[in-house]
Amino acid sequence: MNPKLLAGLLLGFGIGLGCRALGIPSPAPPALAGALLVVAMTGGYTLADRFLARRPAMRVHDYGGPTGLTRDVAERDKP
């Protein structure tokens, strides 16, 4: 199992248990629909991160380098 996932689950259960034991209002949404929304957003973020992180950048030539200039501008301004 992924260590980050395990740590997140343990932390979430720990916070929930602590809030319940101490009588503190839970920081989670009170309704099932709200809780499912949080799960869906987290899942979407995780899937997008995995998909986008493995795909090479498509417009690298438009990115500025150390000077902040794109390749086209740097080539044009060479002495």
All heavy atoms as a GROMACS GRO file, in nm:
protein
  571
    1MET      N    1   0.085  -0.118   0.000
    1MET     CA    2   0.000   0.000   0.000
    1MET      C    3   0.090   0.124   0.000
    1MET      O    4   0.196   0.126   0.060
    1MET     CB    5  -0.091  -0.003   0.122
    1MET     CG    6  -0.183   0.116   0.132
    1MET     SD    7  -0.295   0.110   0.272
    1MET     CE    8  -0.442   0.061   0.187
    2ASN      N    9   0.044   0.226  -0.066
    2ASN     CA   10   0.116   0.352  -0.076
    2ASN      C   11   0.131   0.415   0.063
    2ASN      O   12   0.033   0.432   0.136
    2ASN     CB   13   0.037   0.446  -0.168
    2ASN     CG   14   0.108   0.574  -0.197
    2ASN    OD1   15   0.210   0.606  -0.138
    2ASN    ND2   16   0.054   0.649  -0.290
    3PRO      N   17   0.255   0.450   0.105
    3PRO     CA   18   0.274   0.506   0.239
    3PRO      C   19   0.201   0.639   0.260
    3PRO      O   20   0.154   0.667   0.370
    3PRO     CB   21   0.424   0.524   0.251
    3PRO     CG   22   0.485   0.482   0.123
    3PRO     CD   23   0.380   0.430   0.034
    4LYS      N   24   0.189   0.721   0.156
    4LYS     CA   25   0.118   0.848   0.170
    4LYS      C   26  -0.031   0.824   0.194
    4LYS      O   27  -0.094   0.892   0.274
    4LYS     CB   28   0.137   0.935   0.046
    4LYS     CG   29   0.274   0.995   0.033
    4LYS     CD   30   0.280   1.086  -0.087
    4LYS     CE   31   0.416   1.148  -0.104
    4LYS     NZ   32   0.421   1.237  -0.219
    5LEU      N   33  -0.087   0.726   0.123
    5LEU     CA   34  -0.228   0.693   0.141
    5LEU      C   35  -0.252   0.640   0.282
    5LEU      O   36  -0.347   0.681   0.349
    5LEU     CB   37  -0.271   0.590   0.037
    5LEU     CG   38  -0.415   0.541   0.047
    5LEU    CD1   39  -0.513   0.654   0.025
    5LEU    CD2   40  -0.438   0.429  -0.051
    6LEU      N   41  -0.166   0.553   0.326
    6LEU     CA   42  -0.178   0.498   0.461
    6LEU      C   43  -0.166   0.607   0.567
    6LEU      O   44  -0.245   0.613   0.662
    6LEU     CB   45  -0.074   0.389   0.483
    6LEU     CG   46  -0.080   0.315   0.616
    6LEU    CD1   47  -0.212   0.241   0.630
    6LEU    CD2   48   0.035   0.218   0.627
    7ALA      N   49  -0.069   0.696   0.550
    7ALA     CA   50  -0.052   0.806   0.646
    7ALA      C   51  -0.174   0.898   0.646
    7ALA      O   52  -0.219   0.943   0.751
    7ALA     CB   53   0.074   0.885   0.612
    8GLY      N   54  -0.229   0.925   0.527
    8GLY     CA   55  -0.348   1.010   0.518
    8GLY      C   56  -0.469   0.947   0.585
    8GLY      O   57  -0.544   1.015   0.656
    9LEU      N   58  -0.488   0.818   0.563
    9LEU     CA   59  -0.600   0.749   0.628
    9LEU      C   60  -0.584   0.747   0.780
    9LEU      O   61  -0.679   0.774   0.853
    9LEU     CB   62  -0.611   0.607   0.575
    9LEU     CG   63  -0.667   0.592   0.433
    9LEU    CD1   64  -0.655   0.448   0.386
    9LEU    CD2   65  -0.810   0.638   0.428
   10LEU      N   66  -0.464   0.716   0.827
   10LEU     CA   67  -0.440   0.715   0.972
   10LEU      C   68  -0.460   0.854   1.033
   10LEU      O   69  -0.520   0.867   1.140
   10LEU     CB   70  -0.300   0.663   1.002
   10LEU     CG   71  -0.277   0.514   0.977
   10LEU    CD1   72  -0.131   0.478   0.998
   10LEU    CD2   73  -0.366   0.431   1.067
   11LEU      N   74  -0.412   0.955   0.965
   11LEU     CA   75  -0.429   1.092   1.015
   11LEU      C   76  -0.576   1.131   1.017
   11LEU      O   77  -0.625   1.189   1.115
   11LEU     CB   78  -0.350   1.189   0.928
   11LEU     CG   79  -0.351   1.335   0.970
   11LEU    CD1   80  -0.288   1.351   1.108
   11LEU    CD2   81  -0.277   1.420   0.870
   12GLY      N   82  -0.649   1.097   0.910
   12GLY     CA   83  -0.792   1.128   0.905
   12GLY      C   84  -0.871   1.059   1.015
   12GLY      O   85  -0.953   1.120   1.083
   13PHE      N   86  -0.844   0.930   1.034
   13PHE     CA   87  -0.912   0.858   1.141
   13PHE      C   88  -0.871   0.910   1.278
   13PHE      O   89  -0.954   0.921   1.369
   13PHE     CB   90  -0.885   0.707   1.132
   13PHE     CG   91  -0.966   0.639   1.028
   13PHE    CD1   92  -0.906   0.577   0.920
   13PHE    CD2   93  -1.105   0.635   1.036
   13PHE    CE1   94  -0.979   0.513   0.823
   13PHE    CE2   95  -1.180   0.571   0.940
   13PHE     CZ   96  -1.118   0.510   0.833
   14GLY      N   97  -0.746   0.948   1.293
   14GLY     CA   98  -0.700   1.002   1.421
   14GLY      C   99  -0.767   1.134   1.455
   14GLY      O  100  -0.810   1.158   1.568
   15ILE      N  101  -0.778   1.221   1.356
   15ILE     CA  102  -0.844   1.350   1.378
   15ILE      C  103  -0.992   1.329   1.410
   15ILE      O  104  -1.047   1.391   1.501
   15ILE     CB  105  -0.826   1.443   1.256
   15ILE    CG1  106  -0.680   1.487   1.247
   15ILE    CG2  107  -0.918   1.564   1.264
   15ILE    CD1  108  -0.646   1.564   1.122
   16GLY      N  109  -1.056   1.240   1.334
   16GLY     CA  110  -1.198   1.211   1.361
   16GLY      C  111  -1.219   1.153   1.498
   16GLY      O  112  -1.312   1.192   1.571
   17LEU      N  113  -1.134   1.060   1.538
   17LEU     CA  114  -1.144   0.999   1.671
   17LEU      C  115  -1.120   1.103   1.781
   17LEU      O  116  -1.194   1.107   1.880
   17LEU     CB  117  -1.044   0.884   1.684
   17LEU     CG  118  -1.047   0.806   1.813
   17LEU    CD1  119  -1.176   0.728   1.824
   17LEU    CD2  120  -0.928   0.711   1.820
   18GLY      N  121  -1.020   1.187   1.761
   18GLY     CA  122  -0.992   1.290   1.860
   18GLY      C  123  -1.105   1.390   1.873
   18GLY      O  124  -1.142   1.430   1.984
   19CYS      N  125  -1.163   1.431   1.761
   19CYS     CA  126  -1.275   1.525   1.765
   19CYS      C  127  -1.395   1.463   1.836
   19CYS      O  128  -1.462   1.529   1.916
   19CYS     CB  129  -1.314   1.567   1.623
   19CYS     SG  130  -1.196   1.678   1.546
   20ARG      N  131  -1.420   1.336   1.807
   20ARG     CA  132  -1.534   1.269   1.870
   20ARG      C  133  -1.511   1.251   2.019
   20ARG      O  134  -1.601   1.274   2.102
   20ARG     CB  135  -1.555   1.133   1.802
   20ARG     CG  136  -1.671   1.057   1.856
   20ARG     CD  137  -1.798   1.124   1.816
   20ARG     NE  138  -1.911   1.040   1.855
   20ARG     CZ  139  -2.033   1.083   1.863
   20ARG    NH1  140  -2.061   1.207   1.830
   20ARG    NH2  141  -2.130   1.004   1.901
   21ALA      N  142  -1.391   1.212   2.059
   21ALA     CA  143  -1.360   1.187   2.200
   21ALA      C  144  -1.363   1.316   2.282
   21ALA      O  145  -1.404   1.315   2.398
   21ALA     CB  146  -1.225   1.120   2.213
   22LEU      N  147  -1.319   1.426   2.222
   22LEU     CA  148  -1.312   1.553   2.295
   22LEU      C  149  -1.437   1.638   2.278
   22LEU      O  150  -1.448   1.746   2.338
   22LEU     CB  151  -1.189   1.632   2.250
   22LEU     CG  152  -1.054   1.565   2.277
   22LEU    CD1  153  -0.941   1.644   2.214
   22LEU    CD2  154  -1.031   1.549   2.427
   23GLY      N  155  -1.531   1.593   2.197
   23GLY     CA  156  -1.655   1.669   2.178
   23GLY      C  157  -1.639   1.792   2.091
   23GLY      O  158  -1.720   1.884   2.096
   24ILE      N  159  -1.534   1.795   2.011
   24ILE     CA  160  -1.509   1.908   1.921
   24ILE      C  161  -1.587   1.883   1.792
   24ILE      O  162  -1.589   1.770   1.742
   24ILE     CB  163  -1.358   1.919   1.890
   24ILE    CG1  164  -1.279   1.940   2.018
   24ILE    CG2  165  -1.330   2.029   1.790
   24ILE    CD1  166  -1.129   1.932   1.999
   25PRO      N  167  -1.650   1.984   1.735
   25PRO     CA  168  -1.718   1.963   1.607
   25PRO      C  169  -1.620   1.914   1.501
   25PRO      O  170  -1.508   1.962   1.490
   25PRO     CB  171  -1.773   2.100   1.571
   25PRO     CG  172  -1.776   2.176   1.699
   25PRO     CD  173  -1.666   2.119   1.785
   26SER      N  174  -1.662   1.818   1.424
   26SER     CA  175  -1.576   1.758   1.321
   26SER      C  176  -1.547   1.859   1.211
   26SER      O  177  -1.635   1.935   1.170
   26SER     CB  178  -1.647   1.636   1.263
   26SER     OG  179  -1.571   1.584   1.157
   27PRO      N  180  -1.424   1.862   1.160
   27PRO     CA  181  -1.392   1.953   1.050
   27PRO      C  182  -1.443   1.904   0.915
   27PRO      O  183  -1.419   1.966   0.815
   27PRO     CB  184  -1.240   1.957   1.052
   27PRO     CG  185  -1.198   1.828   1.113
   27PRO     CD  186  -1.306   1.791   1.210
   28ALA      N  187  -1.515   1.791   0.913
   28ALA     CA  188  -1.567   1.735   0.788
   28ALA      C  189  -1.711   1.782   0.766
   28ALA      O  190  -1.778   1.824   0.859
   28ALA     CB  191  -1.564   1.582   0.796
   29PRO      N  192  -1.759   1.773   0.643
   29PRO     CA  193  -1.898   1.810   0.616
   29PRO      C  194  -1.994   1.719   0.693
   29PRO      O  195  -1.967   1.600   0.708
   29PRO     CB  196  -1.913   1.787   0.465
   29PRO     CG  197  -1.776   1.781   0.411
   29PRO     CD  198  -1.688   1.738   0.521
   30PRO      N  199  -2.106   1.772   0.742
   30PRO     CA  200  -2.195   1.692   0.824
   30PRO      C  201  -2.283   1.595   0.745
   30PRO      O  202  -2.335   1.501   0.801
   30PRO     CB  203  -2.283   1.796   0.893
   30PRO     CG  204  -2.282   1.912   0.800
   30PRO     CD  205  -2.146   1.910   0.733
   31ALA      N  206  -2.300   1.614   0.618
   31ALA     CA  207  -2.391   1.530   0.540
   31ALA      C  208  -2.312   1.433   0.454
   31ALA      O  209  -2.196   1.457   0.419
   31ALA     CB  210  -2.478   1.619   0.451
   32LEU      N  211  -2.374   1.323   0.420
   32LEU     CA  212  -2.309   1.222   0.338
   32LEU      C  213  -2.272   1.279   0.200
   32LEU      O  214  -2.165   1.249   0.148
   32LEU     CB  215  -2.401   1.101   0.322
   32LEU     CG  216  -2.345   0.986   0.240
   32LEU    CD1  217  -2.218   0.932   0.303
   32LEU    CD2  218  -2.447   0.876   0.226
   33ALA      N  219  -2.357   1.361   0.144
   33ALA     CA  220  -2.327   1.420   0.013
   33ALA      C  221  -2.201   1.507   0.019
   33ALA      O  222  -2.119   1.505  -0.073
   33ALA     CB  223  -2.445   1.502  -0.035
   34GLY      N  224  -2.185   1.581   0.126
   34GLY     CA  225  -2.065   1.664   0.142
   34GLY      C  226  -1.940   1.578   0.157
   34GLY      O  227  -1.834   1.609   0.101
   35ALA      N  228  -1.952   1.469   0.233
   35ALA     CA  229  -1.838   1.380   0.250
   35ALA      C  230  -1.801   1.313   0.118
   35ALA      O  231  -1.683   1.298   0.085
   35ALA     CB  232  -1.869   1.275   0.356
   36LEU      N  233  -1.902   1.272   0.040
   36LEU     CA  234  -1.874   1.213  -0.090
   36LEU      C  235  -1.812   1.314  -0.185
   36LEU      O  236  -1.729   1.279  -0.270
   36LEU     CB  237  -2.002   1.154  -0.149
   36LEU     CG  238  -2.055   1.030  -0.078
   36LEU    CD1  239  -2.188   0.988  -0.139
   36LEU    CD2  240  -1.956   0.916  -0.082
   37LEU      N  241  -1.850   1.440  -0.173
   37LEU     CA  242  -1.790   1.544  -0.255
   37LEU      C  243  -1.641   1.557  -0.223
   37LEU      O  244  -1.558   1.570  -0.314
   37LEU     CB  245  -1.862   1.677  -0.232
   37LEU     CG  246  -1.806   1.798  -0.307
   37LEU    CD1  247  -1.819   1.777  -0.457
   37LEU    CD2  248  -1.879   1.924  -0.265
   38VAL      N  249  -1.605   1.553  -0.096
   38VAL     CA  250  -1.465   1.561  -0.057
   38VAL      C  251  -1.387   1.441  -0.114
   38VAL      O  252  -1.277   1.456  -0.168
   38VAL     CB  253  -1.450   1.567   0.097
   38VAL    CG1  254  -1.306   1.553   0.139
   38VAL    CG2  255  -1.508   1.697   0.149
   39VAL      N  256  -1.445   1.322  -0.104
   39VAL     CA  257  -1.380   1.203  -0.159
   39VAL      C  258  -1.365   1.214  -0.311
   39VAL      O  259  -1.259   1.182  -0.366
   39VAL     CB  260  -1.460   1.076  -0.121
   39VAL    CG1  261  -1.409   0.954  -0.195
   39VAL    CG2  262  -1.454   1.052   0.029
   40ALA      N  263  -1.467   1.263  -0.379
   40ALA     CA  264  -1.461   1.277  -0.524
   40ALA      C  265  -1.356   1.380  -0.565
   40ALA      O  266  -1.280   1.358  -0.661
   40ALA     CB  267  -1.598   1.317  -0.579
   41MET      N  268  -1.348   1.490  -0.493
   41MET     CA  269  -1.248   1.592  -0.526
   41MET      C  270  -1.107   1.539  -0.503
   41MET      O  271  -1.017   1.563  -0.583
   41MET     CB  272  -1.272   1.718  -0.442
   41MET     CG  273  -1.392   1.796  -0.488
   41MET     SD  274  -1.440   1.938  -0.386
   41MET     CE  275  -1.293   1.995  -0.314
   42THR      N  276  -1.087   1.466  -0.394
   42THR     CA  277  -0.956   1.409  -0.366
   42THR      C  278  -0.919   1.306  -0.471
   42THR      O  279  -0.805   1.305  -0.519
   42THR     CB  280  -0.956   1.344  -0.226
   42THR    OG1  281  -0.994   1.444  -0.130
   42THR    CG2  282  -0.820   1.289  -0.191
   43GLY      N  283  -1.014   1.222  -0.508
   43GLY     CA  284  -0.986   1.123  -0.612
   43GLY      C  285  -0.956   1.187  -0.746
   43GLY      O  286  -0.863   1.146  -0.817
   44GLY      N  287  -1.031   1.289  -0.782
   44GLY     CA  288  -1.005   1.360  -0.907
   44GLY      C  289  -0.869   1.428  -0.908
   44GLY      O  290  -0.797   1.424  -1.008
   45TYR      N  291  -0.831   1.488  -0.798
   45TYR     CA  292  -0.700   1.552  -0.788
   45TYR      C  293  -0.590   1.449  -0.803
   45TYR      O  294  -0.492   1.470  -0.875
   45TYR     CB  295  -0.688   1.625  -0.653
   45TYR     CG  296  -0.553   1.685  -0.631
   45TYR    CD1  297  -0.521   1.810  -0.682
   45TYR    CD2  298  -0.455   1.618  -0.558
   45TYR    CE1  299  -0.397   1.866  -0.663
   45TYR    CE2  300  -0.330   1.673  -0.539
   45TYR     CZ  301  -0.301   1.796  -0.591
   45TYR     OH  302  -0.178   1.851  -0.572
   46THR      N  303  -0.606   1.335  -0.736
   46THR     CA  304  -0.504   1.231  -0.741
   46THR      C  305  -0.491   1.174  -0.882
   46THR      O  306  -0.380   1.156  -0.933
   46THR     CB  307  -0.539   1.118  -0.642
   46THR    OG1  308  -0.550   1.176  -0.512
   46THR    CG2  309  -0.433   1.011  -0.640
   47LEU      N  310  -0.604   1.146  -0.946
   47LEU     CA  311  -0.599   1.093  -1.083
   47LEU      C  312  -0.539   1.194  -1.181
   47LEU      O  313  -0.458   1.158  -1.267
   47LEU     CB  314  -0.739   1.053  -1.128
   47LEU     CG  315  -0.795   0.927  -1.064
   47LEU    CD1  316  -0.940   0.907  -1.107
   47LEU    CD2  317  -0.712   0.806  -1.102
   48ALA      N  318  -0.578   1.320  -1.170
   48ALA     CA  319  -0.522   1.422  -1.258
   48ALA      C  320  -0.372   1.438  -1.235
   48ALA      O  321  -0.296   1.453  -1.331
   48ALA     CB  322  -0.593   1.556  -1.235
   49ASP      N  323  -0.330   1.432  -1.111
   49ASP     CA  324  -0.188   1.444  -1.080
   49ASP      C  325  -0.109   1.329  -1.141
   49ASP      O  326  -0.003   1.348  -1.200
   49ASP     CB  327  -0.167   1.448  -0.929
   49ASP     CG  328  -0.022   1.472  -0.892
   49ASP    OD1  329   0.039   1.564  -0.948
   49ASP    OD2  330   0.031   1.396  -0.807
   50ARG      N  331  -0.161   1.209  -1.132
   50ARG     CA  332  -0.092   1.093  -1.189
   50ARG      C  333  -0.090   1.101  -1.341
   50ARG      O  334   0.010   1.070  -1.405
   50ARG     CB  335  -0.159   0.964  -1.145
   50ARG     CG  336  -0.130   0.933  -1.002
   50ARG     CD  337  -0.185   0.800  -0.965
   50ARG     NE  338  -0.164   0.779  -0.822
   50ARG     CZ  339  -0.164   0.662  -0.766
   50ARG    NH1  340  -0.186   0.554  -0.838
   50ARG    NH2  341  -0.142   0.651  -0.637
   51PHE      N  342  -0.200   1.142  -1.403
   51PHE     CA  343  -0.206   1.149  -1.549
   51PHE      C  344  -0.117   1.261  -1.602
   51PHE      O  345  -0.039   1.241  -1.695
   51PHE     CB  346  -0.350   1.171  -1.595
   51PHE     CG  347  -0.362   1.199  -1.742
   51PHE    CD1  348  -0.340   1.100  -1.834
   51PHE    CD2  349  -0.393   1.326  -1.786
   51PHE    CE1  350  -0.350   1.126  -1.970
   51PHE    CE2  351  -0.403   1.354  -1.921
   51PHE     CZ  352  -0.382   1.253  -2.013
   52LEU      N  353  -0.126   1.378  -1.544
   52LEU     CA  354  -0.052   1.492  -1.596
   52LEU      C  355   0.097   1.484  -1.564
   52LEU      O  356   0.178   1.538  -1.638
   52LEU     CB  357  -0.111   1.622  -1.540
   52LEU     CG  358  -0.254   1.650  -1.585
   52LEU    CD1  359  -0.306   1.775  -1.514
   52LEU    CD2  360  -0.262   1.668  -1.734
   53ALA      N  361   0.133   1.419  -1.456
   53ALA     CA  362   0.274   1.411  -1.420
   53ALA      C  363   0.351   1.318  -1.513
   53ALA      O  364   0.471   1.333  -1.532
   53ALA     CB  365   0.289   1.364  -1.276
   54ARG      N  366   0.285   1.221  -1.575
   54ARG     CA  367   0.353   1.125  -1.661
   54ARG      C  368   0.353   1.166  -1.807
   54ARG      O  369   0.419   1.106  -1.888
   54ARG     CB  370   0.286   0.988  -1.646
   54ARG     CG  371   0.308   0.934  -1.509
   54ARG     CD  372   0.265   0.794  -1.498
   54ARG     NE  373   0.293   0.750  -1.362
   54ARG     CZ  374   0.235   0.649  -1.304
   54ARG    NH1  375   0.145   0.581  -1.370
   54ARG    NH2  376   0.266   0.616  -1.182
   55ARG      N  377   0.277   1.267  -1.839
   55ARG     CA  378   0.270   1.312  -1.978
   55ARG      C  379   0.373   1.421  -1.999
   55ARG      O  380   0.383   1.515  -1.920
   55ARG     CB  381   0.129   1.368  -2.003
   55ARG     CG  382   0.106   1.408  -2.146
   55ARG     CD  383  -0.033   1.459  -2.162
   55ARG     NE  384  -0.051   1.574  -2.073
   55ARG     CZ  385  -0.134   1.672  -2.096
   55ARG    NH1  386  -0.209   1.671  -2.202
   55ARG    NH2  387  -0.145   1.772  -2.012
   56PRO      N  388   0.454   1.413  -2.104
   56PRO     CA  389   0.554   1.518  -2.127
   56PRO      C  390   0.486   1.650  -2.164
   56PRO      O  391   0.377   1.652  -2.220
   56PRO     CB  392   0.636   1.465  -2.244
   56PRO     CG  393   0.549   1.366  -2.312
   56PRO     CD  394   0.459   1.309  -2.206
   57ALA      N  395   0.552   1.759  -2.131
   57ALA     CA  396   0.499   1.891  -2.162
   57ALA      C  397   0.489   1.907  -2.314
   57ALA      O  398   0.580   1.868  -2.387
   57ALA     CB  399   0.588   1.999  -2.103
   58MET      N  400   0.378   1.962  -2.359
   58MET     CA  401   0.354   1.972  -2.503
   58MET      C  402   0.406   2.104  -2.562
   58MET      O  403   0.428   2.113  -2.681
   58MET     CB  404   0.204   1.958  -2.531
   58MET     CG  405   0.153   1.821  -2.495
   58MET     SD  406  -0.028   1.804  -2.496
   58MET     CE  407  -0.079   1.891  -2.639
   59ARG      N  408   0.425   2.205  -2.482
   59ARG     CA  409   0.464   2.336  -2.534
   59ARG      C  410   0.591   2.386  -2.467
   59ARG      O  411   0.601   2.501  -2.427
   59ARG     CB  412   0.350   2.435  -2.514
   59ARG     CG  413   0.217   2.383  -2.563
   59ARG     CD  414   0.138   2.461  -2.659
   59ARG     NE  415   0.184   2.587  -2.702
   59ARG     CZ  416   0.193   2.618  -2.831
   59ARG    NH1  417   0.164   2.531  -2.923
   59ARG    NH2  418   0.230   2.737  -2.867
   60VAL      N  419   0.690   2.299  -2.457
   60VAL     CA  420   0.815   2.334  -2.389
   60VAL      C  421   0.882   2.455  -2.453
   60VAL      O  422   0.942   2.537  -2.386
   60VAL     CB  423   0.911   2.212  -2.388
   60VAL    CG1  424   1.046   2.249  -2.332
   60VAL    CG2  425   0.850   2.100  -2.310
   61HIS      N  426   0.870   2.467  -2.585
   61HIS     CA  427   0.936   2.577  -2.654
   61HIS      C  428   0.878   2.714  -2.615
   61HIS      O  429   0.940   2.816  -2.641
   61HIS     CB  430   0.930   2.557  -2.805
   61HIS     CG  431   0.790   2.552  -2.859
   61HIS    ND1  432   0.716   2.435  -2.859
   61HIS    CD2  433   0.711   2.647  -2.912
   61HIS    CE1  434   0.598   2.460  -2.911
   61HIS    NE2  435   0.590   2.588  -2.944
   62ASP      N  436   0.762   2.717  -2.551
   62ASP     CA  437   0.704   2.844  -2.508
   62ASP      C  438   0.744   2.883  -2.366
   62ASP      O  439   0.712   2.992  -2.321
   62ASP     CB  440   0.550   2.838  -2.514
   62ASP     CG  441   0.500   2.836  -2.657
   62ASP    OD1  442   0.571   2.886  -2.745
   62ASP    OD2  443   0.389   2.785  -2.678
   63TYR      N  444   0.812   2.795  -2.296
   63TYR     CA  445   0.848   2.821  -2.156
   63TYR      C  446   0.976   2.903  -2.150
   63TYR      O  447   1.070   2.880  -2.225
   63TYR     CB  448   0.870   2.692  -2.078
   63TYR     CG  449   0.750   2.601  -2.074
   63TYR    CD1  450   0.765   2.467  -2.050
   63TYR    CD2  451   0.622   2.648  -2.095
   63TYR    CE1  452   0.655   2.382  -2.047
   63TYR    CE2  453   0.512   2.565  -2.093
   63TYR     CZ  454   0.530   2.433  -2.068
   63TYR     OH  455   0.422   2.350  -2.065
   64GLY      N  456   0.980   2.996  -2.059
   64GLY     CA  457   1.099   3.076  -2.042
   64GLY      C  458   1.206   3.000  -1.967
   64GLY      O  459   1.179   2.919  -1.879
   65GLY      N  460   1.329   3.022  -2.002
   65GLY     CA  461   1.441   2.956  -1.934
   65GLY      C  462   1.485   3.038  -1.814
   65GLY      O  463   1.405   3.110  -1.752
   66PRO      N  464   1.613   3.033  -1.779
   66PRO     CA  465   1.662   3.106  -1.662
   66PRO      C  466   1.643   3.257  -1.674
   66PRO      O  467   1.626   3.327  -1.575
   66PRO     CB  468   1.810   3.071  -1.658
   66PRO     CG  469   1.826   2.949  -1.741
   66PRO     CD  470   1.715   2.949  -1.839
   67THR      N  471   1.641   3.307  -1.797
   67THR     CA  472   1.623   3.451  -1.816
   67THR      C  473   1.477   3.491  -1.823
   67THR      O  474   1.445   3.609  -1.819
   67THR     CB  475   1.692   3.496  -1.947
   67THR    OG1  476   1.628   3.430  -2.056
   67THR    CG2  477   1.839   3.466  -1.945
   68GLY      N  478   1.386   3.391  -1.841
   68GLY     CA  479   1.244   3.420  -1.855
   68GLY      C  480   1.202   3.440  -1.999
   68GLY      O  481   1.086   3.456  -2.029
   69LEU      N  482   1.300   3.438  -2.091
   69LEU     CA  483   1.270   3.456  -2.233
   69LEU      C  484   1.243   3.321  -2.297
   69LEU      O  485   1.308   3.221  -2.267
   69LEU     CB  486   1.388   3.522  -2.304
   69LEU     CG  487   1.427   3.662  -2.255
   69LEU    CD1  488   1.552   3.709  -2.325
   69LEU    CD2  489   1.313   3.758  -2.275
   70THR      N  490   1.147   3.318  -2.390
   70THR     CA  491   1.123   3.194  -2.464
   70THR      C  492   1.235   3.172  -2.564
   70THR      O  493   1.314   3.262  -2.593
   70THR     CB  494   0.988   3.201  -2.537
   70THR    OG1  495   0.993   3.307  -2.632
   70THR    CG2  496   0.874   3.220  -2.440
   71ARG      N  497   1.241   3.052  -2.620
   71ARG     CA  498   1.349   3.018  -2.713
   71ARG      C  499   1.345   3.107  -2.835
   71ARG      O  500   1.449   3.152  -2.884
   71ARG     CB  501   1.335   2.872  -2.754
   71ARG     CG  502   1.449   2.826  -2.843
   71ARG     CD  503   1.432   2.684  -2.889
   71ARG     NE  504   1.423   2.595  -2.776
   71ARG     CZ  505   1.381   2.470  -2.782
   71ARG    NH1  506   1.343   2.420  -2.896
   71ARG    NH2  507   1.375   2.395  -2.675
   72ASP      N  508   1.226   3.138  -2.886
   72ASP     CA  509   1.214   3.223  -3.005
   72ASP      C  510   1.272   3.362  -2.980
   72ASP      O  511   1.345   3.415  -3.063
   72ASP     CB  512   1.068   3.235  -3.047
   72ASP     CG  513   1.010   3.102  -3.090
   72ASP    OD1  514   1.086   3.011  -3.127
   72ASP    OD2  515   0.886   3.088  -3.084
   73VAL      N  516   1.239   3.421  -2.867
   73VAL     CA  517   1.288   3.556  -2.837
   73VAL      C  518   1.438   3.552  -2.811
   73VAL      O  519   1.512   3.639  -2.856
   73VAL     CB  520   1.212   3.613  -2.713
   73VAL    CG1  521   1.273   3.744  -2.670
   73VAL    CG2  522   1.066   3.628  -2.747
   74ALA      N  523   1.487   3.451  -2.742
   74ALA     CA  524   1.630   3.441  -2.713
   74ALA      C  525   1.710   3.425  -2.842
   74ALA      O  526   1.818   3.484  -2.858
   74ALA     CB  527   1.657   3.325  -2.618
   75GLU      N  528   1.660   3.344  -2.937
   75GLU     CA  529   1.729   3.326  -3.065
   75GLU      C  530   1.730   3.456  -3.146
   75GLU      O  531   1.827   3.489  -3.210
   75GLU     CB  532   1.660   3.215  -3.146
   75GLU     CG  533   1.678   3.076  -3.088
   75GLU     CD  534   1.822   3.028  -3.096
   75GLU    OE1  535   1.890   3.058  -3.194
   75GLU    OE2  536   1.864   2.960  -3.001
   76ARG      N  537   1.619   3.529  -3.142
   76ARG     CA  538   1.608   3.652  -3.219
   76ARG      C  539   1.701   3.760  -3.164
   76ARG      O  540   1.758   3.839  -3.238
   76ARG     CB  541   1.463   3.701  -3.215
   76ARG     CG  542   1.440   3.822  -3.302
   76ARG     CD  543   1.299   3.872  -3.291
   76ARG     NE  544   1.278   3.918  -3.153
   76ARG     CZ  545   1.162   3.912  -3.089
   76ARG    NH1  546   1.058   3.860  -3.148
   76ARG    NH2  547   1.151   3.955  -2.967
   77ASP      N  548   1.719   3.763  -3.032
   77ASP     CA  549   1.798   3.870  -2.968
   77ASP      C  550   1.945   3.836  -2.952
   77ASP      O  551   2.019   3.912  -2.892
   77ASP     CB  552   1.738   3.903  -2.832
   77ASP     CG  553   1.601   3.967  -2.844
   77ASP    OD1  554   1.567   4.014  -2.953
   77ASP    OD2  555   1.527   3.970  -2.742
   78LYS      N  556   1.991   3.721  -3.008
   78LYS     CA  557   2.133   3.687  -2.996
   78LYS      C  558   2.216   3.786  -3.075
   78LYS      O  559   2.178   3.828  -3.184
   78LYS     CB  560   2.158   3.546  -3.049
   78LYS     CG  561   2.140   3.441  -2.947
   78LYS     CD  562   2.188   3.308  -3.001
   78LYS     CE  563   2.181   3.203  -2.892
   78LYS     NZ  564   2.220   3.072  -2.945
   79PRO      N  565   2.332   3.821  -3.023
   79PRO     CA  566   2.417   3.916  -3.096
   79PRO      C  567   2.484   3.855  -3.216
   79PRO      O  568   2.495   3.744  -3.239
   79PRO     CB  569   2.523   3.959  -2.994
   79PRO     CG  570   2.513   3.867  -2.880
   79PRO     CD  571   2.385   3.791  -2.894
   0.00000   0.00000   0.00000
